[in-house]
Amino acid sequence: MSELLVPSEWLICPRCDAVPLLATPDGHRCDACGVDFPRVGGIPWLFADPQAQLAEWRGRVDMTLQTLRREHTRLTAATES
């Protein structure tokens, strides 16, 4: 997947409103408040608490996968009977 290139001077820290964010190998960093913002799928993940947001989204994906697995098991059992 190609990386989305966004000029750092366009990005504002969602936590402290500092400008600009500094580009890093893994995303962006705000020197004013010390928060690192990762890139997810090449897109800057700019939330006031990026790690908490990532954890929430991962939890949602896990719950969806569990639901799909249960549905798959149910449908497989229904077609075998």
Summary of the structure (lengths in Angstrom):
residues: 81
radius of gyration: 18.9
end to end distance: 42.7
largest distance: 62.8
contacts: 181
relative contact order: 0.13
helix: 42%
strand: 16%
